[in-house]
Amino acid sequence: RRNRGSTKVKVITESEMDFGPFDEKNLFHIEESRIYKDLGTGIKTVEFILKYSENSIVFLEAKTRCPNAANRDESEEKEDKFEEYYSSVTEKFVDSLQIYLASVLHRYQDTSEVGEALLMEDGMKEIRLKFVLVVKNAEISWLAGPLAELKARLLPLRKIWNIEVAVLNEELAQEYKLIG
């Protein structure tokens, strides 16, 4: 944490990448939050939730690598790893969305860890929700496979909430200013 005047900023290091710096009022470092820890086991979260722009909120999950759908059928072990990976990432997005919405609706005693820019109820219908998976070591041409897999698995949630899904590599995450 650095202090620039009264603005607190934070960099989050995850999967060998440095995300940020982000203004803490736009950030909910959900994975490190007391809210998440107090919920106990059996709940998964993304790394963080970010008020990315005036009209969008990003739920970001970071990974160093990602299983390839092209060779998932080569062995039972590869099929299991593929299933485990995508089930886990999907659960993280779903659980994080629910924790975030519960925070917005003041279902928890203390929501001080949720950046104030994320805790607005007014104007929520204008906000675009985006689930973003950043895979550090992925070729751009290869990102379509994981994107299709996540879109399929998240279809009900995408329909209900009109959620966008994106899969980026480190380079694209830098272009989108998610990585400093």
C-alpha positions in Angstrom: 0.0 0.0 0.0 1.2 3.4 -0.9 -0.3 6.6 0.1 -0.9 9.3 -2.6 -2.5 12.1 -0.7 -5.7 10.5 0.7 -5.9 7.9 -2.1 -4.8 4.4 -1.0 -3.7 2.2 -3.8 -3.0 -1.5 -3.8 -1.2 -4.0 -6.0 -2.3 -7.6 -5.9 0.3 -10.2 -6.8 -1.3 -13.5 -7.9 -0.1 -16.3 -10.3 3.2 -14.5 -10.9 1.5 -11.3 -12.1 1.1 -7.9 -10.4 -2.4 -6.5 -10.8 -2.9 -2.8 -10.2 -2.2 -0.4 -8.8 -5.9 0.1 -8.0 -7.5 2.7 -5.9 -8.8 0.9 -2.8 -12.3 2.6 -3.1 -12.7 0.6 -6.4 -11.4 -2.7 -5.0 -12.7 -5.7 -3.0 -9.8 -8.0 -2.4 -12.3 -10.8 -1.7 -9.9 -13.6 -1.5 -8.1 -11.9 1.5 -11.3 -10.5 3.1 -12.7 -11.2 6.5 -16.1 -11.6 4.9 -14.8 -14.6 2.9 -12.8 -16.1 5.7 -15.7 -15.9 8.1 -17.9 -17.9 5.7 -15.8 -21.0 6.3 -14.9 -23.9 4.0 -16.7 -24.9 0.8 -16.9 -21.5 -0.7 -14.5 -20.4 -3.4 -13.6 -16.9 -4.6 -11.8 -15.1 -7.4 -8.7 -13.0 -6.5 -10.5 -9.6 -6.5 -13.5 -7.6 -7.6 -12.8 -4.2 -9.3 -14.9 -1.3 -10.2 -13.1 -1.2 -13.6 -14.9 1.8 -15.1 -17.9 4.0 -14.5 -20.2 1.2 -15.8 -18.4 -2.0 -15.3 -17.3 -4.3 -12.5 -14.7 -7.0 -13.1 -14.5 -10.3 -11.2 -10.9 -11.4 -11.8 -9.4 -14.9 -11.5 -5.7 -15.4 -12.3 -3.9 -18.6 -13.2 -0.4 -19.3 -14.5 -1.7 -21.9 -17.0 -4.8 -23.6 -18.3 -5.6 -27.1 -19.5 -6.0 -27.6 -23.2 -9.4 -28.8 -24.4 -7.8 -30.4 -27.5 -6.0 -33.1 -25.5 -8.5 -33.5 -22.6 -9.6 -36.9 -24.0 -6.1 -38.4 -24.1 -6.4 -39.9 -20.7 -8.7 -40.1 -17.7 -6.2 -38.0 -15.7 -6.3 -35.2 -18.3 -10.1 -35.3 -18.4 -10.2 -35.2 -14.6 -7.8 -32.2 -14.4 -9.7 -30.4 -17.1 -13.0 -30.9 -15.3 -11.5 -29.9 -11.9 -10.0 -26.7 -13.4 -13.1 -25.5 -15.1 -15.5 -26.5 -12.3 -13.3 -24.6 -9.8 -13.0 -21.5 -11.9 -16.8 -21.5 -12.5 -17.5 -22.0 -8.8 -15.2 -19.1 -8.0 -17.1 -16.7 -10.3 -20.5 -17.9 -9.0 -19.6 -17.7 -5.3 -17.9 -14.4 -5.7 -20.9 -12.8 -7.4 -23.1 -14.0 -4.6 -20.8 -12.7 -1.9 -20.5 -9.4 -3.7 -24.3 -9.0 -4.1 -24.8 -10.0 -0.4 -22.3 -7.3 0.5 -24.2 -4.7 -1.6 -27.4 -5.8 0.1 -25.8 -5.3 3.5 -26.1 -9.0 4.5 -22.8 -8.8 6.4 -22.2 -6.8 9.6 -19.0 -5.3 8.3 -18.5 -4.4 4.6 -15.6 -2.0 5.2 -13.2 -4.2 3.1 -15.5 -3.6 0.1 -14.4 -0.5 -1.8 -17.1 2.2 -1.4 -17.4 2.6 -5.2 -18.5 -1.1 -5.3 -21.2 -0.7 -2.6 -23.6 1.4 -4.5 -27.2 0.1 -5.0 -28.3 3.0 -7.2 -27.4 2.6 -10.8 -26.7 -1.1 -10.5 -28.9 -1.7 -13.5 -26.4 0.3 -15.7 -23.4 -1.7 -14.5 -21.9 -4.4 -16.7 -20.6 -7.4 -14.8 -17.5 -9.1 -16.3 -15.9 -12.4 -15.4 -12.3 -12.2 -16.4 -9.9 -15.1 -16.3 -6.2 -14.1 -16.8 -4.0 -17.0 -17.8 -0.4 -15.8 -17.6 1.3 -18.2 -20.1 -1.3 -18.4 -22.9 -1.0 -17.6 -26.6 -3.6 -15.1 -27.7 -4.7 -17.6 -30.5 -5.4 -20.2 -27.8 -7.7 -18.1 -25.6 -10.9 -19.0 -27.6 -11.0 -22.5 -26.2 -11.1 -21.6 -22.5 -13.5 -18.7 -23.3 -15.9 -21.1 -25.0 -15.7 -23.5 -22.1 -16.4 -20.9 -19.5 -19.2 -19.3 -21.5 -20.9 -22.7 -21.8 -20.5 -23.5 -18.1 -21.7 -20.0 -17.0 -24.6 -19.8 -19.4 -27.5 -19.6 -16.9 -25.7 -16.9 -14.9 -24.8 -15.0 -18.1 -28.4 -15.1 -19.1 -29.8 -14.0 -15.7 -27.3 -11.2 -15.1 -26.2 -10.4 -18.6 -22.6 -11.1 -17.6 -19.7 -10.9 -20.1 -16.9 -13.4 -19.9 -13.3 -12.8 -21.1 -10.1 -14.8 -21.0 -6.9 -12.8 -21.3 -3.2 -13.5 -21.2 -0.7 -11.3 -19.3 -0.1 -9.1 -22.4 -3.9 -8.5 -22.9 -4.3 -7.8 -19.2 -1.7 -5.1 -19.5 -3.4 -3.6 -22.5 -6.6 -3.4 -20.4 -4.7 -1.8 -17.6 -5.4 -4.7 -15.1 -1.6 -5.2 -14.8 0.6 -2.1 -14.2 
